[in-house]
Amino acid sequence: MTKATAIFTAVILAFLQGCQKDASVSQSLLPTATVEIPHGISKPDPFPGFEIVDHNTKDTYGCVGHVHNTRGEFIGSGVLIGPSTVLTAGHVIDGDTLQYFITGDKTYIIEKIILHPTYKTGEEVKDDIGILILSDPCDEPPARMIQSGSELTQRERLTTVGYSKQIKKISKPGTFWYYGTVEEEPQYMKFLPINGHVWFGDSGGAVFEEGGNLAGIISSITIIDMTAVDQSAARVDKYYQWILDTIQNEGCSLE
C-alpha cells in the first residue's frame, strides 16, 4: 500500500467512524480509570486525557447533552445554544428518527430536525452541522457561541465535551489545542490531540475556546496507522448567521 493510499484509507475510515451510530450499553461495563487485571497486566484508561462526569462530579457543562432515537438508542452528542435549541453534527441526525435530548437527568422531546441546506455525506463531508428544536425549554443554561474567528487564537488550549457510550467526559487542560483551518476546509477548525482523542458518540459535542465560549461542533477524526492525527469540528462562527436565521424562523431565540 502506497503512502497516498494509506492516507486516503485513513480519511475514509475517519469518515466512517464519524458516521457510526453509538449503541446504548450499561455504563457499568466500561471502566472509567486504570484498573489492575490478572497476571500484573494493567488495563489502560479508555478515555485518556479526559475527566469523567458521574454522580460524584459537578457538571459545569450542562449545556452538552446526548441525543437518542425513537428506539431509545444513544446516537451522539448535542449542545444547547438557546432554551429550546440544540446544535449537533449533521451526520448524527441524518438518516435516523430522533426523539430525545437528555441533559441534567432530564429528557426533552425533539420537535424538529433541521440539517444545513448544503450538508453532504459520502466521499466528501460538507457542512456537517444541524439544529434540533425542543418541544419545551431546557433548564440548563445554554452555551454562548463565538461570532467571529478573531475569538480563536492559534495554539490556544481547547476543551471538548461529549459522550462516549453514554459516559460524559471533559478533556483535561492541554489535551487539545487549536491548530487553525486548512484551505480545503475553511468551515472547519482543526484541533490536535496531545494526550487523547474523541471517540464514537462525541460527534455533535462541544469544542470550547479558552474564554469558555462554544467554538465548534465535533465532526470527525482522522486516523493514520492507527494513530489519531487530527480532529475536525464545524466552526460555529462560520455558521452563526445561518443558525440565527434558522432558529428565528422557528420562533426560537438564543436567550
N, C-alpha and C positions, 0 to 999 in steps of 0.2 A: 504494500500500500504506500503510495507516494505521500509526501508531507501535505500536499494540497488536498488529496483525497481524505487524509486523516482529519484535517481541519474541517473540511466540508461535512464529513460524517459527524464530527463533534457538534457542529452547529445544528444539524438536523436533529441529533439526539437531544440537544438542549431544548429545541422547539417542542419535541415530543414530550419531554419531561415537563415543560411549562404547561402543556395542554392536558396532561394526565389528571383525571379527577382523583381525589383522595378519598378512599373508603373509610368509613367510620369504624374505629376499633376502641377497645377499652383502654383507657389511659394506664391502667394497672399493668398492662402487658409491655409497656415501654419504660425502661429505666430513665431516670432524669439526672443521674450522676454516675460517675465511675464506680463500678461495683466489682468485688472480687468473685471469681468463679473457680471451680476446682482446678488443681494442679498448678496453682500460682499464676494462672493466666488472667490478666486484667482486661475486663471488658470496657472499651472506651466510651466516653460520654457521647451519646448520639447527637447532641446539639452543641458542639464545641463553639466557644465564642459567644454563648448566649446565657442569659438568666431565664429560668423557667418561672412562669407565673402560676401559682397554685393557691390553695386556700390559706396558706401561711404567708403569702406575699401581697403587699398592697399594689393593686393595679393602677398605675398612673396613666395608662393609655386605654381608658375605657372606650375611646372613640374607635378602636380597632376591634372588630368582631369577626365572626365566622358565618359563612353562608351555607344553607342546606337546601336540598331539592325536595320535591313533594314526597319522596320515599324516605325522607329523614336522613339521607346520606350527606356527610360533610363534603363540600365541594371546594372551598377555598376561603380566602380572607376578604375583608372589606373594611373601608374606612369611612366613618361618619363625618360628613363635612357640613351638615345642616341638620336641624331637628328631625327631618324626615327624608334625608338624602344621604346615600352611601355611594362612594366611589369604589370600583373594583376593576380587575383586568377584564378585557373583552373576552378572552378565551375561557374565563371562569363562567361567564353567563351565556356563552354561545353554545347552542345545541342541547341545553338542558332546561327543565322547567323548575325554576327556583321558587321557594315558598317562604323561607325564614332567614332573618338576620338575627344573630344571637350575640349579645354582649352584656356584661354586668349581670349575668344569671337571668336575664330577661329575654324573651323571644318576641320578635316583631315580624308581622306578616309583610311580605314583599308584595306591593300592589302593582308595580310596573317595572319592566326591564327595558333599558334603553342602551343600545350599542352605538358607538360612534359611527356616523354615517359612512365613513370610508374604512371602517375596520375590515381587515382581510386576514385570512389564515391560509395555510398551505406552505409552499416553499418559501414564501416571504410573509412575515408577520408585519402588519401595518396598523397603526393607531389602535393598539391593544388596550383599550380603556372603555369603560361603560358605567352607567349610572343605575342605581336601584332606588325606587321611590317606595317609602314605607307607608303603610296604612295609618300608622299612629306615630306621633313624635317620640323620639328616643330620650330616655332620661339622662344619658351620658352627654357631657359637653363635647361639641364637635371640634375637629381639628381645624386650625387656621391654615389655609393654603398660601404658598408663596404666589405672587402675581408677576414676578419678573425674575429673569435669570440672574440679575445683579444680586439677588439674595443668596446665590450659591457661589462659593469660592473654591477654586481648585485646591485639592488636597485637604479640605476640611473634613472633620470626622462626621460620620453619619450614624444614625440609629435606625435599625429596621425592626418592625414589629409585625409579627404574623403568626400563623398557626401551622403546625405540622402534626398530623394525626390528632387533631383537636387539642394539642398542647400549645398554649400560648407562650411565646418566647420573645425576649427583647435582647437585641445584640448588646454586648458589653462595649464600653469605650475602646476604640482602636481596632475593633473587628472589621469595620468598613470605613473607607474614605472615598471621597468624591474625586473621580478622575476627570470627568468632563463629558463632552459628546464627541461622536465621530461624524465626519462629513456625510457618510452614507445614511446615518440615522439621527438627524437633528432633533427629532421629537423625543429621543430617549436620553437618559442620563446613565453613565456607566459608573458603577461603584465597585471597587476592587476588594476581593476577600483577602484578609490578612490571617485571621485566626478561625474562620468558619465560613459557611455559605448557606444560602437559603435552601429549603427542602420543598418537597411536594406539599401543597397546601398553603405555602406562603404567597403564592400568586394572588394578587389583589390586595396584599398587605401594604403597610406604610413604610416610606423612607422619609425620615425627618432630618432636616439640616440642624446645624449646631444651635440655632436660635429656638428650636423646638417646633418649627413650622413644617407642614407637610410639603415635601418637595417632589415626591414621586410615588407611583403605584407599581409595586413589584410585578415584573412581566416575565422574565426568563433568566436562565443561567446558561453559560457556555462552558462545556467541559471538553478538554483535550487531554488524551492519555489518562483518563480517569481523574483528572485534576480540574477543579473549578478555577477558571482563569479570569472571568468577569461576570458581573450581574448587570441586568438591564432593568430600568424602570421607566415607565411613561412619565415625562416631565409635566407636572400639573400646570406650570406657568405657560407651557405651550398650548394647553387645552383650556385654560382658565375662561376665556370668553365663551367657548362652546359650552362649558359646564354651566356658567352663569346664565346664558340664554336658555339652555335646555331646562334647567330647574325653574326658572321664571315662567316659562311656557307651561309648566306643570303646576303652577300655583304655589311653588315652594320658594324658600329663601335660604340664605346661609346663616341667618340669625334666628 
